[in-house]
């Protein structure tokens, strides 16, 4: 499978690149994608939620009324959940949401996500980006040339380019990262995946080894 290489002006350069079928042409495994995205989102959770239960409430332990003769139910503590200011029943406790996922499943998920993007024609191959200085205006012009101004986009580079990264940092819908940082969630959460020409070899070696 081949894709035309475009420049930062959105014009075809006349060259084509061969995309490896081992990365962009497999049969997508939806369950592997689900597990990898689930783990990614779970691992981002802080898990610091907490609520005070009956034993955590600071208050009087005095019996608030006599046991019998009131015509109402028995009540022994102001900290009971049925009273205002009392403890919460089975409230949330701090916990760790992290869970383990096998490397082979994660690799299969990434390959499946890339193949899905390829099937949906949501991948662009661009010439290597190189800004002389960090300028958001220049990066916005590149987005405009590629018709990605109002779309979520992820630019995949072969190695970290500080000027390109700083130029895109203020743009909420655009993300710049290296091929080694690419994950299933980031692939699926982009309307367009823009891969630099030099990053293709790195993707193949990183995701198929």
Rosetta constraint file for C-alpha pairs under 8 A:
AtomPair CA 1 CA 18 HARMONIC 5.83 0.50
AtomPair CA 1 CA 19 HARMONIC 5.63 0.50
AtomPair CA 1 CA 20 HARMONIC 7.41 0.50
AtomPair CA 1 CA 21 HARMONIC 7.29 0.50
AtomPair CA 2 CA 16 HARMONIC 6.26 0.50
AtomPair CA 2 CA 17 HARMONIC 5.51 0.50
AtomPair CA 2 CA 18 HARMONIC 4.57 0.50
AtomPair CA 2 CA 19 HARMONIC 5.83 0.50
AtomPair CA 3 CA 16 HARMONIC 5.48 0.50
AtomPair CA 3 CA 17 HARMONIC 5.59 0.50
AtomPair CA 3 CA 18 HARMONIC 6.77 0.50
AtomPair CA 3 CA 19 HARMONIC 7.31 0.50
AtomPair CA 3 CA 124 HARMONIC 7.69 0.50
AtomPair CA 3 CA 125 HARMONIC 6.98 0.50
AtomPair CA 4 CA 12 HARMONIC 6.56 0.50
AtomPair CA 4 CA 13 HARMONIC 7.58 0.50
AtomPair CA 4 CA 14 HARMONIC 7.14 0.50
AtomPair CA 4 CA 15 HARMONIC 5.99 0.50
AtomPair CA 4 CA 16 HARMONIC 4.35 0.50
AtomPair CA 4 CA 17 HARMONIC 6.49 0.50
AtomPair CA 4 CA 125 HARMONIC 6.93 0.50
AtomPair CA 5 CA 12 HARMONIC 5.96 0.50
AtomPair CA 5 CA 13 HARMONIC 5.90 0.50
AtomPair CA 5 CA 14 HARMONIC 7.17 0.50
AtomPair CA 5 CA 15 HARMONIC 5.66 0.50
AtomPair CA 5 CA 16 HARMONIC 5.50 0.50
AtomPair CA 5 CA 17 HARMONIC 6.84 0.50
AtomPair CA 5 CA 124 HARMONIC 7.71 0.50
AtomPair CA 5 CA 125 HARMONIC 5.19 0.50
AtomPair CA 5 CA 126 HARMONIC 5.42 0.50
AtomPair CA 5 CA 127 HARMONIC 6.68 0.50
AtomPair CA 5 CA 197 HARMONIC 7.57 0.50
AtomPair CA 6 CA 10 HARMONIC 5.76 0.50
AtomPair CA 6 CA 11 HARMONIC 5.32 0.50
AtomPair CA 6 CA 12 HARMONIC 4.30 0.50
AtomPair CA 6 CA 13 HARMONIC 5.40 0.50
AtomPair CA 6 CA 124 HARMONIC 7.83 0.50
AtomPair CA 6 CA 125 HARMONIC 6.39 0.50
AtomPair CA 6 CA 126 HARMONIC 4.86 0.50
AtomPair CA 6 CA 127 HARMONIC 6.29 0.50
AtomPair CA 7 CA 11 HARMONIC 5.62 0.50
AtomPair CA 7 CA 12 HARMONIC 6.43 0.50
AtomPair CA 7 CA 13 HARMONIC 6.39 0.50
AtomPair CA 7 CA 126 HARMONIC 5.60 0.50
AtomPair CA 7 CA 127 HARMONIC 5.30 0.50
AtomPair CA 8 CA 126 HARMONIC 7.04 0.50
AtomPair CA 8 CA 127 HARMONIC 7.05 0.50
AtomPair CA 8 CA 129 HARMONIC 7.59 0.50
AtomPair CA 8 CA 142 HARMONIC 5.63 0.50
AtomPair CA 8 CA 145 HARMONIC 7.02 0.50
AtomPair CA 8 CA 146 HARMONIC 7.58 0.50
AtomPair CA 9 CA 142 HARMONIC 6.52 0.50
AtomPair CA 9 CA 145 HARMONIC 5.25 0.50
AtomPair CA 9 CA 146 HARMONIC 7.15 0.50
AtomPair CA 10 CA 142 HARMONIC 7.81 0.50
AtomPair CA 10 CA 145 HARMONIC 5.11 0.50
AtomPair CA 10 CA 146 HARMONIC 5.05 0.50
AtomPair CA 19 CA 23 HARMONIC 7.74 0.50
AtomPair CA 19 CA 24 HARMONIC 6.69 0.50
AtomPair CA 19 CA 200 HARMONIC 7.68 0.50
AtomPair CA 20 CA 24 HARMONIC 6.16 0.50
AtomPair CA 20 CA 25 HARMONIC 7.30 0.50
AtomPair CA 20 CA 204 HARMONIC 7.14 0.50
AtomPair CA 21 CA 25 HARMONIC 4.17 0.50
AtomPair CA 21 CA 26 HARMONIC 6.56 0.50
AtomPair CA 22 CA 26 HARMONIC 6.26 0.50
AtomPair CA 22 CA 111 HARMONIC 7.99 0.50
AtomPair CA 22 CA 204 HARMONIC 7.68 0.50
AtomPair CA 22 CA 208 HARMONIC 7.26 0.50
AtomPair CA 23 CA 111 HARMONIC 5.43 0.50
AtomPair CA 23 CA 114 HARMONIC 6.93 0.50
AtomPair CA 23 CA 115 HARMONIC 6.87 0.50
AtomPair CA 23 CA 203 HARMONIC 7.78 0.50
AtomPair CA 23 CA 204 HARMONIC 6.24 0.50
AtomPair CA 23 CA 207 HARMONIC 7.19 0.50
AtomPair CA 23 CA 208 HARMONIC 7.25 0.50
AtomPair CA 24 CA 111 HARMONIC 6.72 0.50
AtomPair CA 24 CA 112 HARMONIC 7.85 0.50
AtomPair CA 24 CA 114 HARMONIC 5.57 0.50
AtomPair CA 24 CA 115 HARMONIC 4.27 0.50
AtomPair CA 24 CA 116 HARMONIC 7.93 0.50
AtomPair CA 24 CA 118 HARMONIC 6.23 0.50
AtomPair CA 25 CA 115 HARMONIC 5.33 0.50
AtomPair CA 25 CA 118 HARMONIC 7.67 0.50
AtomPair CA 26 CA 111 HARMONIC 7.20 0.50
AtomPair CA 26 CA 112 HARMONIC 6.63 0.50
AtomPair CA 26 CA 115 HARMONIC 6.07 0.50
AtomPair CA 27 CA 112 HARMONIC 6.78 0.50
AtomPair CA 27 CA 115 HARMONIC 7.35 0.50
AtomPair CA 28 CA 109 HARMONIC 7.87 0.50
AtomPair CA 28 CA 111 HARMONIC 7.51 0.50
AtomPair CA 28 CA 112 HARMONIC 4.11 0.50
AtomPair CA 28 CA 113 HARMONIC 6.92 0.50
AtomPair CA 28 CA 115 HARMONIC 6.44 0.50
AtomPair CA 28 CA 116 HARMONIC 6.53 0.50
AtomPair CA 29 CA 33 HARMONIC 6.50 0.50
AtomPair CA 29 CA 108 HARMONIC 7.34 0.50
AtomPair CA 29 CA 109 HARMONIC 6.80 0.50
AtomPair CA 29 CA 112 HARMONIC 5.78 0.50
AtomPair CA 30 CA 34 HARMONIC 6.19 0.50
AtomPair CA 30 CA 109 HARMONIC 7.82 0.50
AtomPair CA 30 CA 112 HARMONIC 7.57 0.50
AtomPair CA 31 CA 35 HARMONIC 6.24 0.50
AtomPair CA 32 CA 36 HARMONIC 6.21 0.50
AtomPair CA 32 CA 105 HARMONIC 5.94 0.50
AtomPair CA 32 CA 106 HARMONIC 7.09 0.50
AtomPair CA 32 CA 108 HARMONIC 6.59 0.50
AtomPair CA 32 CA 109 HARMONIC 4.93 0.50
AtomPair CA 33 CA 37 HARMONIC 6.14 0.50
AtomPair CA 33 CA 106 HARMONIC 7.91 0.50
AtomPair CA 33 CA 108 HARMONIC 7.87 0.50
AtomPair CA 33 CA 109 HARMONIC 4.50 0.50
AtomPair CA 33 CA 110 HARMONIC 7.31 0.50
AtomPair CA 33 CA 112 HARMONIC 7.02 0.50
AtomPair CA 33 CA 113 HARMONIC 6.97 0.50
AtomPair CA 33 CA 184 HARMONIC 6.98 0.50
AtomPair CA 34 CA 38 HARMONIC 5.97 0.50
AtomPair CA 35 CA 39 HARMONIC 6.14 0.50
AtomPair CA 35 CA 101 HARMONIC 7.87 0.50
AtomPair CA 36 CA 40 HARMONIC 6.17 0.50
AtomPair CA 36 CA 101 HARMONIC 7.44 0.50
AtomPair CA 36 CA 105 HARMONIC 7.60 0.50
AtomPair CA 36 CA 106 HARMONIC 5.85 0.50
AtomPair CA 36 CA 109 HARMONIC 6.42 0.50
AtomPair CA 36 CA 184 HARMONIC 6.75 0.50
AtomPair CA 36 CA 185 HARMONIC 7.72 0.50
AtomPair CA 37 CA 41 HARMONIC 6.22 0.50
AtomPair CA 37 CA 184 HARMONIC 6.43 0.50
AtomPair CA 37 CA 185 HARMONIC 5.42 0.50
AtomPair CA 38 CA 42 HARMONIC 6.02 0.50
AtomPair CA 39 CA 43 HARMONIC 5.94 0.50
AtomPair CA 39 CA 98 HARMONIC 7.15 0.50
AtomPair CA 39 CA 99 HARMONIC 6.60 0.50
AtomPair CA 39 CA 100 HARMONIC 7.71 0.50
AtomPair CA 39 CA 101 HARMONIC 7.40 0.50
AtomPair CA 40 CA 44 HARMONIC 6.50 0.50
AtomPair CA 40 CA 185 HARMONIC 7.14 0.50
AtomPair CA 41 CA 45 HARMONIC 6.80 0.50
AtomPair CA 42 CA 97 HARMONIC 5.53 0.50
AtomPair CA 42 CA 98 HARMONIC 5.95 0.50
AtomPair CA 42 CA 99 HARMONIC 7.77 0.50
AtomPair CA 43 CA 97 HARMONIC 6.17 0.50
AtomPair CA 43 CA 98 HARMONIC 4.81 0.50
AtomPair CA 43 CA 99 HARMONIC 7.43 0.50
AtomPair CA 45 CA 97 HARMONIC 6.68 0.50
AtomPair CA 46 CA 96 HARMONIC 7.48 0.50
AtomPair CA 46 CA 97 HARMONIC 7.97 0.50
AtomPair CA 47 CA 94 HARMONIC 5.40 0.50
AtomPair CA 47 CA 95 HARMONIC 5.12 0.50
AtomPair CA 47 CA 96 HARMONIC 5.72 0.50
AtomPair CA 47 CA 97 HARMONIC 6.70 0.50
AtomPair CA 48 CA 93 HARMONIC 7.57 0.50
AtomPair CA 48 CA 94 HARMONIC 4.76 0.50
AtomPair CA 48 CA 95 HARMONIC 6.85 0.50
AtomPair CA 49 CA 92 HARMONIC 6.14 0.50
AtomPair CA 49 CA 93 HARMONIC 6.03 0.50
AtomPair CA 49 CA 94 HARMONIC 5.38 0.50
AtomPair CA 50 CA 91 HARMONIC 7.00 0.50
AtomPair CA 50 CA 92 HARMONIC 5.00 0.50
AtomPair CA 50 CA 93 HARMONIC 4.59 0.50
AtomPair CA 50 CA 94 HARMONIC 5.74 0.50
AtomPair CA 51 CA 88 HARMONIC 6.87 0.50
AtomPair CA 51 CA 91 HARMONIC 5.29 0.50
AtomPair CA 51 CA 92 HARMONIC 5.70 0.50
AtomPair CA 51 CA 93 HARMONIC 6.67 0.50
AtomPair CA 52 CA 56 HARMONIC 5.30 0.50
AtomPair CA 52 CA 57 HARMONIC 6.38 0.50
AtomPair CA 52 CA 87 HARMONIC 5.65 0.50
AtomPair CA 52 CA 88 HARMONIC 6.09 0.50
AtomPair CA 52 CA 91 HARMONIC 7.00 0.50
AtomPair CA 53 CA 57 HARMONIC 6.68 0.50
AtomPair CA 53 CA 86 HARMONIC 7.90 0.50
AtomPair CA 53 CA 87 HARMONIC 4.20 0.50
AtomPair CA 53 CA 88 HARMONIC 4.71 0.50
AtomPair CA 53 CA 89 HARMONIC 6.21 0.50
AtomPair CA 53 CA 90 HARMONIC 7.12 0.50
AtomPair CA 53 CA 91 HARMONIC 6.53 0.50
AtomPair CA 54 CA 79 HARMONIC 5.79 0.50
AtomPair CA 54 CA 80 HARMONIC 6.29 0.50
AtomPair CA 54 CA 81 HARMONIC 6.83 0.50
AtomPair CA 54 CA 86 HARMONIC 6.57 0.50
AtomPair CA 54 CA 87 HARMONIC 4.05 0.50
AtomPair CA 54 CA 88 HARMONIC 6.53 0.50
AtomPair CA 54 CA 89 HARMONIC 7.62 0.50
AtomPair CA 55 CA 87 HARMONIC 7.44 0.50
AtomPair CA 56 CA 87 HARMONIC 7.26 0.50
AtomPair CA 57 CA 79 HARMONIC 6.39 0.50
AtomPair CA 57 CA 86 HARMONIC 6.94 0.50
AtomPair CA 57 CA 87 HARMONIC 6.11 0.50
AtomPair CA 59 CA 78 HARMONIC 7.36 0.50
AtomPair CA 59 CA 79 HARMONIC 6.84 0.50
AtomPair CA 60 CA 77 HARMONIC 7.68 0.50
AtomPair CA 60 CA 78 HARMONIC 6.99 0.50
AtomPair CA 60 CA 79 HARMONIC 7.96 0.50
AtomPair CA 61 CA 77 HARMONIC 5.96 0.50
AtomPair CA 61 CA 78 HARMONIC 7.28 0.50
AtomPair CA 62 CA 76 HARMONIC 7.53 0.50
AtomPair CA 62 CA 77 HARMONIC 6.60 0.50
AtomPair CA 62 CA 78 HARMONIC 7.91 0.50
AtomPair CA 63 CA 75 HARMONIC 7.23 0.50
AtomPair CA 63 CA 76 HARMONIC 4.73 0.50
AtomPair CA 63 CA 77 HARMONIC 5.67 0.50
AtomPair CA 63 CA 78 HARMONIC 7.86 0.50
AtomPair CA 64 CA 75 HARMONIC 6.77 0.50
AtomPair CA 64 CA 76 HARMONIC 6.16 0.50
AtomPair CA 64 CA 77 HARMONIC 6.36 0.50
AtomPair CA 64 CA 78 HARMONIC 6.83 0.50
AtomPair CA 65 CA 75 HARMONIC 6.85 0.50
AtomPair CA 65 CA 76 HARMONIC 7.42 0.50
AtomPair CA 66 CA 70 HARMONIC 7.40 0.50
AtomPair CA 66 CA 74 HARMONIC 7.96 0.50
AtomPair CA 67 CA 74 HARMONIC 5.77 0.50
AtomPair CA 67 CA 75 HARMONIC 7.38 0.50
AtomPair CA 68 CA 74 HARMONIC 7.41 0.50
AtomPair CA 78 CA 83 HARMONIC 6.59 0.50
AtomPair CA 78 CA 86 HARMONIC 6.53 0.50
AtomPair CA 79 CA 83 HARMONIC 7.08 0.50
AtomPair CA 79 CA 85 HARMONIC 7.05 0.50
AtomPair CA 79 CA 86 HARMONIC 4.25 0.50
AtomPair CA 79 CA 87 HARMONIC 5.91 0.50
AtomPair CA 80 CA 86 HARMONIC 5.08 0.50
AtomPair CA 80 CA 87 HARMONIC 6.16 0.50
AtomPair CA 81 CA 85 HARMONIC 7.84 0.50
AtomPair CA 81 CA 86 HARMONIC 4.67 0.50
AtomPair CA 81 CA 87 HARMONIC 4.85 0.50
AtomPair CA 81 CA 88 HARMONIC 5.61 0.50
AtomPair CA 81 CA 89 HARMONIC 6.44 0.50
AtomPair CA 82 CA 86 HARMONIC 6.83 0.50
AtomPair CA 101 CA 105 HARMONIC 6.88 0.50
AtomPair CA 101 CA 106 HARMONIC 6.95 0.50
AtomPair CA 102 CA 106 HARMONIC 6.46 0.50
AtomPair CA 103 CA 107 HARMONIC 6.10 0.50
AtomPair CA 104 CA 108 HARMONIC 6.08 0.50
AtomPair CA 105 CA 109 HARMONIC 6.11 0.50
AtomPair CA 106 CA 110 HARMONIC 6.33 0.50
AtomPair CA 107 CA 111 HARMONIC 6.27 0.50
AtomPair CA 107 CA 207 HARMONIC 6.11 0.50
AtomPair CA 107 CA 208 HARMONIC 7.65 0.50
AtomPair CA 108 CA 112 HARMONIC 6.00 0.50
AtomPair CA 109 CA 113 HARMONIC 6.13 0.50
AtomPair CA 109 CA 184 HARMONIC 6.38 0.50
AtomPair CA 110 CA 114 HARMONIC 6.23 0.50
AtomPair CA 110 CA 183 HARMONIC 6.34 0.50
AtomPair CA 110 CA 184 HARMONIC 4.90 0.50
AtomPair CA 110 CA 187 HARMONIC 7.91 0.50
AtomPair CA 110 CA 207 HARMONIC 7.61 0.50
AtomPair CA 111 CA 115 HARMONIC 6.12 0.50
AtomPair CA 111 CA 207 HARMONIC 7.09 0.50
AtomPair CA 112 CA 116 HARMONIC 6.13 0.50
AtomPair CA 113 CA 117 HARMONIC 6.30 0.50
AtomPair CA 113 CA 184 HARMONIC 6.19 0.50
AtomPair CA 113 CA 187 HARMONIC 6.52 0.50
AtomPair CA 113 CA 188 HARMONIC 6.53 0.50
AtomPair CA 114 CA 118 HARMONIC 6.22 0.50
AtomPair CA 114 CA 187 HARMONIC 7.04 0.50
AtomPair CA 115 CA 119 HARMONIC 6.13 0.50
AtomPair CA 116 CA 120 HARMONIC 6.17 0.50
AtomPair CA 117 CA 121 HARMONIC 6.10 0.50
AtomPair CA 117 CA 122 HARMONIC 5.09 0.50
AtomPair CA 117 CA 123 HARMONIC 6.22 0.50
AtomPair CA 117 CA 188 HARMONIC 7.87 0.50
AtomPair CA 117 CA 193 HARMONIC 7.77 0.50
AtomPair CA 118 CA 122 HARMONIC 6.03 0.50
AtomPair CA 118 CA 123 HARMONIC 5.95 0.50
AtomPair CA 122 CA 191 HARMONIC 6.69 0.50
AtomPair CA 122 CA 192 HARMONIC 4.96 0.50
AtomPair CA 122 CA 193 HARMONIC 6.24 0.50
AtomPair CA 123 CA 192 HARMONIC 5.83 0.50
AtomPair CA 123 CA 193 HARMONIC 4.81 0.50
AtomPair CA 123 CA 194 HARMONIC 5.94 0.50
AtomPair CA 123 CA 195 HARMONIC 7.35 0.50
AtomPair CA 124 CA 192 HARMONIC 7.25 0.50
AtomPair CA 124 CA 193 HARMONIC 6.19 0.50
AtomPair CA 124 CA 194 HARMONIC 4.73 0.50
AtomPair CA 124 CA 195 HARMONIC 6.12 0.50
AtomPair CA 125 CA 194 HARMONIC 5.88 0.50
AtomPair CA 125 CA 195 HARMONIC 4.93 0.50
AtomPair CA 125 CA 196 HARMONIC 5.69 0.50
AtomPair CA 125 CA 197 HARMONIC 6.03 0.50
AtomPair CA 126 CA 194 HARMONIC 6.72 0.50
AtomPair CA 126 CA 195 HARMONIC 6.11 0.50
AtomPair CA 126 CA 196 HARMONIC 4.89 0.50
AtomPair CA 126 CA 197 HARMONIC 5.87 0.50
AtomPair CA 127 CA 196 HARMONIC 5.64 0.50
AtomPair CA 127 CA 197 HARMONIC 5.54 0.50
AtomPair CA 128 CA 157 HARMONIC 7.68 0.50
AtomPair CA 128 CA 196 HARMONIC 5.21 0.50
AtomPair CA 128 CA 197 HARMONIC 6.11 0.50
AtomPair CA 128 CA 198 HARMONIC 6.80 0.50
AtomPair CA 129 CA 164 HARMONIC 7.25 0.50
AtomPair CA 129 CA 196 HARMONIC 7.40 0.50
AtomPair CA 130 CA 161 HARMONIC 7.57 0.50
AtomPair CA 130 CA 163 HARMONIC 7.59 0.50
AtomPair CA 130 CA 164 HARMONIC 6.85 0.50
AtomPair CA 131 CA 135 HARMONIC 7.92 0.50
AtomPair CA 131 CA 163 HARMONIC 5.84 0.50
AtomPair CA 131 CA 164 HARMONIC 6.14 0.50
AtomPair CA 132 CA 163 HARMONIC 7.07 0.50
AtomPair CA 133 CA 163 HARMONIC 5.52 0.50
AtomPair CA 134 CA 162 HARMONIC 7.81 0.50
AtomPair CA 134 CA 163 HARMONIC 4.46 0.50
AtomPair CA 134 CA 164 HARMONIC 6.46 0.50
AtomPair CA 134 CA 165 HARMONIC 7.94 0.50
AtomPair CA 134 CA 166 HARMONIC 5.63 0.50
AtomPair CA 134 CA 167 HARMONIC 4.84 0.50
AtomPair CA 135 CA 139 HARMONIC 6.73 0.50
AtomPair CA 135 CA 163 HARMONIC 7.66 0.50
AtomPair CA 135 CA 166 HARMONIC 7.58 0.50
AtomPair CA 135 CA 167 HARMONIC 4.86 0.50
AtomPair CA 136 CA 140 HARMONIC 6.09 0.50
AtomPair CA 136 CA 166 HARMONIC 7.64 0.50
AtomPair CA 136 CA 167 HARMONIC 4.21 0.50
AtomPair CA 136 CA 168 HARMONIC 5.99 0.50
AtomPair CA 136 CA 170 HARMONIC 7.48 0.50
AtomPair CA 137 CA 141 HARMONIC 6.27 0.50
AtomPair CA 137 CA 167 HARMONIC 7.69 0.50
AtomPair CA 138 CA 142 HARMONIC 6.45 0.50
AtomPair CA 138 CA 167 HARMONIC 7.57 0.50
AtomPair CA 139 CA 143 HARMONIC 6.38 0.50
AtomPair CA 139 CA 164 HARMONIC 7.55 0.50
AtomPair CA 139 CA 167 HARMONIC 5.99 0.50
AtomPair CA 139 CA 168 HARMONIC 6.34 0.50
AtomPair CA 140 CA 144 HARMONIC 6.15 0.50
AtomPair CA 140 CA 149 HARMONIC 7.19 0.50
AtomPair CA 140 CA 168 HARMONIC 7.99 0.50
AtomPair CA 141 CA 145 HARMONIC 6.15 0.50
AtomPair CA 142 CA 146 HARMONIC 6.25 0.50
AtomPair CA 143 CA 147 HARMONIC 6.01 0.50
AtomPair CA 143 CA 148 HARMONIC 4.90 0.50
AtomPair CA 143 CA 149 HARMONIC 5.23 0.50
AtomPair CA 144 CA 148 HARMONIC 5.90 0.50
AtomPair CA 144 CA 149 HARMONIC 5.24 0.50
AtomPair CA 148 CA 152 HARMONIC 7.28 0.50
AtomPair CA 148 CA 153 HARMONIC 6.93 0.50
AtomPair CA 148 CA 192 HARMONIC 7.78 0.50
AtomPair CA 150 CA 173 HARMONIC 7.54 0.50
AtomPair CA 151 CA 173 HARMONIC 6.55 0.50
AtomPair CA 151 CA 190 HARMONIC 7.85 0.50
AtomPair CA 151 CA 191 HARMONIC 6.11 0.50
AtomPair CA 151 CA 192 HARMONIC 7.62 0.50
AtomPair CA 152 CA 173 HARMONIC 4.64 0.50
AtomPair CA 152 CA 174 HARMONIC 5.84 0.50
AtomPair CA 152 CA 189 HARMONIC 7.38 0.50
AtomPair CA 152 CA 190 HARMONIC 4.88 0.50
AtomPair CA 152 CA 191 HARMONIC 5.12 0.50
AtomPair CA 152 CA 192 HARMONIC 6.68 0.50
AtomPair CA 153 CA 173 HARMONIC 6.34 0.50
AtomPair CA 153 CA 174 HARMONIC 4.90 0.50
AtomPair CA 153 CA 175 HARMONIC 6.40 0.50
AtomPair CA 153 CA 190 HARMONIC 5.02 0.50
AtomPair CA 153 CA 191 HARMONIC 5.81 0.50
AtomPair CA 153 CA 192 HARMONIC 4.94 0.50
AtomPair CA 153 CA 193 HARMONIC 5.96 0.50
AtomPair CA 153 CA 194 HARMONIC 7.14 0.50
AtomPair CA 154 CA 174 HARMONIC 5.81 0.50
AtomPair CA 154 CA 175 HARMONIC 4.77 0.50
AtomPair CA 154 CA 176 HARMONIC 5.88 0.50
AtomPair CA 154 CA 177 HARMONIC 7.58 0.50
AtomPair CA 154 CA 186 HARMONIC 7.58 0.50
AtomPair CA 154 CA 187 HARMONIC 7.55 0.50
AtomPair CA 154 CA 190 HARMONIC 6.14 0.50
AtomPair CA 154 CA 192 HARMONIC 6.61 0.50
AtomPair CA 154 CA 193 HARMONIC 5.14 0.50
AtomPair CA 154 CA 194 HARMONIC 5.98 0.50
AtomPair CA 155 CA 174 HARMONIC 7.66 0.50
AtomPair CA 155 CA 175 HARMONIC 6.15 0.50
AtomPair CA 155 CA 176 HARMONIC 4.74 0.50
AtomPair CA 155 CA 177 HARMONIC 6.35 0.50
AtomPair CA 155 CA 193 HARMONIC 6.30 0.50
AtomPair CA 155 CA 194 HARMONIC 4.71 0.50
AtomPair CA 155 CA 195 HARMONIC 5.84 0.50
AtomPair CA 155 CA 196 HARMONIC 7.46 0.50
AtomPair CA 156 CA 176 HARMONIC 6.23 0.50
AtomPair CA 156 CA 177 HARMONIC 5.38 0.50
AtomPair CA 156 CA 178 HARMONIC 5.25 0.50
AtomPair CA 156 CA 179 HARMONIC 5.64 0.50
AtomPair CA 156 CA 182 HARMONIC 7.65 0.50
AtomPair CA 156 CA 193 HARMONIC 7.48 0.50
AtomPair CA 156 CA 194 HARMONIC 6.13 0.50
AtomPair CA 156 CA 195 HARMONIC 4.71 0.50
AtomPair CA 156 CA 196 HARMONIC 6.09 0.50
AtomPair CA 156 CA 199 HARMONIC 6.84 0.50
AtomPair CA 157 CA 161 HARMONIC 7.86 0.50
AtomPair CA 157 CA 176 HARMONIC 7.45 0.50
AtomPair CA 157 CA 177 HARMONIC 6.16 0.50
AtomPair CA 157 CA 178 HARMONIC 4.62 0.50
AtomPair CA 157 CA 179 HARMONIC 6.09 0.50
AtomPair CA 157 CA 195 HARMONIC 6.53 0.50
AtomPair CA 157 CA 196 HARMONIC 5.46 0.50
AtomPair CA 157 CA 198 HARMONIC 7.37 0.50
AtomPair CA 157 CA 199 HARMONIC 5.43 0.50
AtomPair CA 158 CA 178 HARMONIC 5.63 0.50
AtomPair CA 158 CA 179 HARMONIC 6.10 0.50
AtomPair CA 158 CA 196 HARMONIC 7.06 0.50
AtomPair CA 158 CA 198 HARMONIC 5.70 0.50
AtomPair CA 158 CA 199 HARMONIC 4.07 0.50
AtomPair CA 158 CA 200 HARMONIC 7.82 0.50
AtomPair CA 158 CA 202 HARMONIC 6.68 0.50
AtomPair CA 159 CA 178 HARMONIC 5.55 0.50
AtomPair CA 159 CA 179 HARMONIC 7.75 0.50
AtomPair CA 159 CA 199 HARMONIC 7.88 0.50
AtomPair CA 160 CA 165 HARMONIC 7.64 0.50
AtomPair CA 160 CA 177 HARMONIC 6.99 0.50
AtomPair CA 160 CA 178 HARMONIC 6.05 0.50
AtomPair CA 161 CA 165 HARMONIC 6.12 0.50
AtomPair CA 162 CA 166 HARMONIC 6.02 0.50
AtomPair CA 163 CA 167 HARMONIC 6.06 0.50
AtomPair CA 164 CA 168 HARMONIC 6.43 0.50
AtomPair CA 164 CA 176 HARMONIC 7.57 0.50
AtomPair CA 165 CA 169 HARMONIC 6.09 0.50
AtomPair CA 165 CA 176 HARMONIC 5.79 0.50
AtomPair CA 165 CA 177 HARMONIC 7.65 0.50
AtomPair CA 166 CA 170 HARMONIC 7.84 0.50
AtomPair CA 168 CA 174 HARMONIC 6.55 0.50
AtomPair CA 168 CA 175 HARMONIC 6.80 0.50
AtomPair CA 168 CA 176 HARMONIC 6.92 0.50
AtomPair CA 169 CA 174 HARMONIC 7.85 0.50
AtomPair CA 169 CA 175 HARMONIC 7.35 0.50
AtomPair CA 171 CA 175 HARMONIC 7.88 0.50
AtomPair CA 177 CA 181 HARMONIC 6.20 0.50
AtomPair CA 177 CA 182 HARMONIC 7.06 0.50
AtomPair CA 178 CA 182 HARMONIC 6.77 0.50
AtomPair CA 178 CA 199 HARMONIC 7.87 0.50
AtomPair CA 179 CA 199 HARMONIC 6.44 0.50
AtomPair CA 179 CA 202 HARMONIC 6.59 0.50
AtomPair CA 179 CA 203 HARMONIC 5.89 0.50
AtomPair CA 179 CA 206 HARMONIC 7.97 0.50
AtomPair CA 180 CA 202 HARMONIC 7.91 0.50
AtomPair CA 180 CA 203 HARMONIC 7.60 0.50
AtomPair CA 180 CA 206 HARMONIC 6.96 0.50
AtomPair CA 182 CA 186 HARMONIC 6.58 0.50
AtomPair CA 182 CA 187 HARMONIC 7.13 0.50
AtomPair CA 183 CA 187 HARMONIC 6.31 0.50
AtomPair CA 184 CA 188 HARMONIC 6.25 0.50
AtomPair CA 185 CA 189 HARMONIC 5.91 0.50
AtomPair CA 186 CA 190 HARMONIC 6.52 0.50
AtomPair CA 187 CA 193 HARMONIC 6.97 0.50
AtomPair CA 195 CA 199 HARMONIC 6.53 0.50
AtomPair CA 195 CA 200 HARMONIC 7.13 0.50
AtomPair CA 196 CA 200 HARMONIC 7.08 0.50
AtomPair CA 198 CA 202 HARMONIC 7.59 0.50
AtomPair CA 199 CA 203 HARMONIC 6.26 0.50
AtomPair CA 200 CA 204 HARMONIC 6.41 0.50
AtomPair CA 201 CA 205 HARMONIC 6.33 0.50
AtomPair CA 202 CA 206 HARMONIC 5.84 0.50
AtomPair CA 203 CA 207 HARMONIC 5.88 0.50
AtomPair CA 204 CA 208 HARMONIC 5.90 0.50
AtomPair CA 205 CA 209 HARMONIC 5.86 0.50
